[in-house]
Amino acid sequence: MNIKNLFSKRNEIIGGHFNELRSKLGAANQNEEAIFSLREEICNACPLKNGNNCNAMKWLNPDTLEVVDGPKDGFIRGCGCRLSAKQRSKLSLCPAGFWGGEFDRK
């Protein structure tokens, strides 16, 4: 990720870490926590999950869940993010489209 992209993602990164800390301190919003918990369940079932990270060395077909080692049409690369924070960022999206947008204003 280049420095420009890193700075454009800073609100996602900061928000995710802040919500992760709030959760650990027992000060989390319970409605938000329900969404974050669902995101965690989805990530736990994803074949790109590697420990607490989304494996950026693999590509996933979101329709079939097939995983390959290199780019291929219809496949999405793992984001490489630390999932416990990303799942708690209201602004973040799963690159495969499995979650995200739950907090968008209508």
Secondary structure in CASP SS format (residue, H / E / C, confidence):
PFRMAT SS
TARGET T0000
AUTHOR 0000-0000-0000
METHOD secondary structure of the structure
MODEL  1
M C 1.00
N C 1.00
I H 1.00
K H 1.00
N H 1.00
L H 1.00
F H 1.00
S H 1.00
K C 1.00
R H 1.00
N H 1.00
E H 1.00
I H 1.00
I H 1.00
G H 1.00
G H 1.00
H H 1.00
F H 1.00
N H 1.00
E H 1.00
L H 1.00
R H 1.00
S H 1.00
K H 1.00
L C 1.00
G C 1.00
A C 1.00
A C 1.00
N C 1.00
Q H 1.00
N H 1.00
E H 1.00
E H 1.00
A H 1.00
I H 1.00
F H 1.00
S H 1.00
L H 1.00
R H 1.00
E H 1.00
E H 1.00
I H 1.00
C H 1.00
N H 1.00
A C 1.00
C C 1.00
P C 1.00
L C 1.00
K E 1.00
N E 1.00
G C 1.00
N C 1.00
N E 1.00
C E 1.00
N C 1.00
A C 1.00
M C 1.00
K C 1.00
W E 1.00
L E 1.00
N C 1.00
P C 1.00
D C 1.00
T C 1.00
L C 1.00
E C 1.00
V E 1.00
V E 1.00
D C 1.00
G C 1.00
P C 1.00
K C 1.00
D C 1.00
G C 1.00
F C 1.00
I E 1.00
R E 1.00
G C 1.00
C C 1.00
G C 1.00
C C 1.00
R E 1.00
L H 1.00
S H 1.00
A H 1.00
K H 1.00
Q C 1.00
R C 1.00
S C 1.00
K C 1.00
L C 1.00
S C 1.00
L E 1.00
C C 1.00
P C 1.00
A C 1.00
G C 1.00
F C 1.00
W C 1.00
G E 1.00
G C 1.00
E C 1.00
F C 1.00
D C 1.00
R C 1.00
K C 1.00
END
